[in-house]
Amino acid sequence: MLVGAIEAGGTKFICGVGTEQGEILEQISIPTRGPEETLKDVVDFFKGKEIERLGIGSFGPIQVNKTQPDYGSLLETPKTIWKHYPLLKHLEGHFPAGMPIVVDTDVNAAVLGEIKWGAAKGKDSCVYFTVGTGIGAGVFLNGKLLHGLMHPEAGHMFIKRHEMDDFSGCCPYHKDCLEGLASGTALKTRWGVDGTELTDDRAWELEGYYLAQAAVNAIVTYSPEKIIFGGGVSQRPGLIEQIQKQTLELLNGYIKKNQITDNIEDYISLPGLGSQAGLKGSLALVLD
């Protein structure tokens, strides 16, 4: 069976065709523009591909409650041109009637992909943070993705600002939440250069401090068997080691579990699927 996957991002839509085993056979990257223009290219890619299911991991916020009439629609997204756009309904009109199509957040897709085929394979619980332009989190608990009133928005958790940090934060809603202090946007706003050009060790120690707080909050809230940091910012050499080190320091001996204290390098890691986590996770959404 061939399965379609869409990793719908704020800057690009990555579309792919894969197998039930998670193998991506073909993929394309489409720049994100307005909804009609972008989705025309998406539909054109899938023409003639003979997929039987489609999984969509999307930027958000997005309605993920299947019982709601606006399931699969964007909500109050910062990308105003996509605000309240009925993503699922638009795509349904271009595929055979009754074909299974599942929509969830991009980061929920990523954590599911890691559970099924990646660094969290075999685990019953995992928290996946994606750190890029913004920060999001996908939570997999007790064998399923966490949904509640809405999907988790852990990028907006409040954290403690470092005593030596006078940056007020850049989140338009909360200023100094996790995203406001540690996202790629925050790095560029605070230091004046893109994260890929930032070489100051102090900057990355501070970044590690904030992301370690996110890890600690996940540990004491969800008690996951695994924590993964994905996204472009997380790829910075040495950053994951900073997060591991400072997580142990912040826990300060309170959590005495061998998986953490003796094996922090495995407990907190980068994605096993690398940059394919989101796309393969979108496959997994419709196979789960």
C-alpha positions in Angstrom: 0.0 0.0 0.0 1.2 3.5 -0.9 0.7 6.2 1.7 0.9 10.0 1.2 2.4 12.3 3.7 2.5 16.1 4.0 4.7 18.0 6.5 3.0 21.4 6.3 5.3 24.0 7.5 5.2 27.8 7.7 8.1 28.1 5.2 7.6 24.9 3.1 5.3 22.0 2.5 7.2 18.7 2.2 5.1 16.1 0.4 6.0 12.5 0.1 4.9 9.0 -0.9 5.9 6.1 1.3 5.2 2.6 2.5 3.7 1.2 5.6 7.2 0.4 6.8 8.1 4.1 6.8 10.2 4.2 3.7 9.9 7.4 1.7 9.9 6.6 -2.0 9.5 10.1 -3.4 9.3 13.6 -1.9 9.2 17.2 -2.9 9.6 20.5 -1.1 7.1 23.3 -2.0 7.5 26.9 -0.7 4.6 28.0 1.5 2.7 30.9 0.0 -1.0 31.6 0.1 -3.3 28.6 0.7 -4.7 28.2 -2.9 -1.3 28.6 -4.6 0.5 26.3 -2.2 -2.1 23.6 -2.2 -2.4 23.6 -6.0 1.3 22.4 -6.1 0.6 19.9 -3.3 -2.4 18.4 -5.2 -0.3 18.3 -8.5 2.4 16.3 -6.8 0.0 13.6 -5.7 -1.7 13.3 -9.1 -1.3 9.8 -10.4 0.5 8.5 -7.3 -2.3 6.1 -6.4 -2.0 6.6 -2.6 -4.6 4.9 -0.4 -4.2 7.1 2.7 -2.9 10.6 3.5 -1.3 11.8 6.7 -0.8 15.6 7.4 1.4 17.0 10.1 0.7 20.8 10.0 1.9 24.0 11.6 -0.7 25.5 13.8 -2.5 26.0 15.9 -4.8 23.7 14.1 -8.0 21.9 15.1 -7.1 18.3 15.8 -10.4 17.2 17.4 -12.1 14.9 14.9 -15.5 15.5 16.5 -15.4 19.3 15.7 -16.8 20.6 12.4 -13.6 22.6 11.8 -11.4 19.5 12.2 -8.3 20.1 10.0 -8.7 23.9 9.9 -6.0 26.3 10.9 -6.9 28.4 13.9 -5.3 31.7 15.2 -2.1 31.2 13.4 0.6 33.9 13.1 0.6 33.2 9.4 -2.5 35.4 8.9 -3.1 34.5 5.3 -3.8 30.9 6.6 -5.9 32.0 9.5 -9.0 29.7 9.8 -8.2 28.1 6.5 -10.0 24.7 6.0 -6.9 22.7 5.1 -8.5 19.3 5.3 -11.7 20.2 3.5 -9.7 21.7 0.6 -7.6 18.6 0.2 -10.5 16.2 0.6 -12.0 17.6 -2.5 -9.0 16.5 -4.6 -8.8 12.8 -3.4 -11.2 9.9 -3.8 -14.3 10.1 -1.6 -13.8 8.2 1.7 -10.0 8.0 1.4 -8.6 8.1 5.0 -7.0 11.5 5.7 -5.7 12.3 9.2 -4.5 15.7 10.4 -2.4 16.5 13.5 0.3 19.0 14.4 3.7 18.7 12.8 5.4 18.1 16.1 2.8 15.4 17.1 3.6 13.7 13.7 7.3 13.9 14.5 7.0 12.3 17.9 4.9 9.5 16.4 7.5 8.9 13.7 10.2 8.6 16.4 8.1 6.2 18.4 7.4 4.1 15.4 10.7 4.1 13.6 13.2 6.4 15.4 15.0 7.1 18.6 11.9 6.4 20.8 11.1 3.0 19.1 9.7 0.6 21.7 9.0 3.4 24.2 5.5 3.9 25.7 6.1 7.6 26.2 8.1 10.4 24.7 8.2 14.2 24.6 9.5 15.8 21.4 10.5 19.4 21.3 11.1 21.1 18.0 13.2 24.2 18.2 13.2 26.4 15.1 11.7 29.7 14.2 9.3 28.9 17.1 9.1 26.1 19.6 6.5 23.3 19.8 6.2 20.0 21.6 4.5 16.7 20.8 3.6 14.4 23.6 3.1 10.6 23.4 1.8 9.1 26.6 0.5 5.6 27.5 0.7 4.5 23.9 -1.0 7.4 22.2 -0.7 11.1 21.3 -1.8 13.5 23.9 -4.9 15.6 22.9 -7.0 17.5 25.3 -8.9 20.8 25.1 -6.4 21.4 22.2 -3.0 20.1 21.3 0.0 20.9 23.6 1.4 24.4 23.2 4.5 23.8 25.3 6.5 26.4 23.5 4.6 28.9 25.5 5.4 27.4 29.0 6.8 30.0 31.4 10.4 29.4 32.4 12.9 31.2 34.7 15.0 33.8 33.0 18.7 33.5 33.7 19.9 36.1 36.3 22.5 37.4 33.8 20.0 37.7 30.9 18.5 41.1 30.4 16.7 40.2 27.1 12.9 40.8 27.6 11.8 38.1 25.2 10.2 38.3 21.8 6.9 36.3 22.0 4.1 38.6 20.9 1.8 37.1 23.5 4.0 36.3 26.5 7.4 38.0 25.9 9.6 35.8 28.0 8.0 32.3 27.6 10.2 29.4 26.3 9.6 30.4 22.7 10.2 34.1 23.5 13.6 33.3 25.1 14.9 30.2 23.2 13.5 30.0 19.7 15.5 30.7 16.6 13.6 34.1 16.4 14.7 34.8 20.0 18.3 34.0 19.2 18.4 36.3 16.2 16.6 39.1 18.1 18.8 38.9 21.2 22.2 38.4 19.5 21.6 40.1 16.1 22.7 37.2 14.0 21.0 34.0 12.8 21.6 30.9 14.9 23.6 29.3 12.1 26.1 32.2 12.4 26.2 32.5 16.2 29.5 31.4 17.6 29.5 32.9 21.1 29.8 30.0 23.6 27.9 32.0 26.2 24.9 32.3 23.9 24.7 28.5 23.5 25.2 27.9 27.2 22.2 30.2 27.8 20.2 28.4 25.1 21.1 25.1 26.8 19.9 26.5 30.1 16.5 27.4 28.7 16.0 24.2 26.8 17.1 22.2 29.9 14.3 23.9 31.8 11.9 22.7 29.1 13.3 19.1 29.6 12.9 19.3 33.4 9.3 20.6 33.1 8.6 17.7 30.8 10.1 15.2 33.2 8.2 16.4 36.3 5.0 16.8 34.4 4.8 13.8 32.0 7.5 11.5 33.3 8.4 10.4 29.8 10.7 7.5 29.0 12.4 9.6 26.3 12.9 13.3 25.4 13.9 14.4 21.9 15.0 17.8 20.7 14.5 18.4 16.9 14.3 21.4 14.7 17.1 23.5 13.1 18.3 25.1 16.3 18.8 21.8 18.0 21.3 20.7 15.4 23.9 23.2 16.7 27.0 21.1 17.6 27.4 20.8 21.4 23.9 22.1 22.2 22.3 18.7 23.0 25.2 18.1 25.4 24.5 21.4 27.1 20.9 20.4 27.5 21.8 17.1 29.0 24.3 18.6 31.4 22.1 21.4 32.6 19.1 19.2 32.9 21.0 17.1 35.5 22.1 20.3 37.2 18.5 21.6 37.4 17.1 18.3 38.6 19.7 18.5 41.4 19.3 14.9 42.4 15.5 15.1 42.9 14.7 12.5 40.2 16.7 9.3 41.0 16.1 7.1 38.0 19.0 5.3 36.3 17.6 6.1 32.9 18.3 9.8 33.6 21.1 9.9 36.1 23.3 7.2 34.5 22.2 7.4 30.8 21.4 11.1 30.1 23.0 10.8 26.6 20.3 8.3 25.6 17.5 9.8 27.6 17.7 13.2 26.0 18.8 13.0 22.3 18.4 14.3 18.8 15.9 12.6 16.5 16.8 9.2 15.2 15.0 10.0 12.0 16.9 13.3 11.6 15.2 15.8 9.2 12.8 13.0 8.1 11.0 12.8 11.5 8.1 15.1 10.4 7.5 13.5 7.0 7.8 9.9 8.3 5.6 10.9 11.2 3.0 12.2 8.9 3.0 8.7 7.3 2.6 7.2 10.8 -0.4 9.4 11.6 -2.5 7.5 9.1 -1.1 4.1 9.9 -1.6 4.4 13.7 
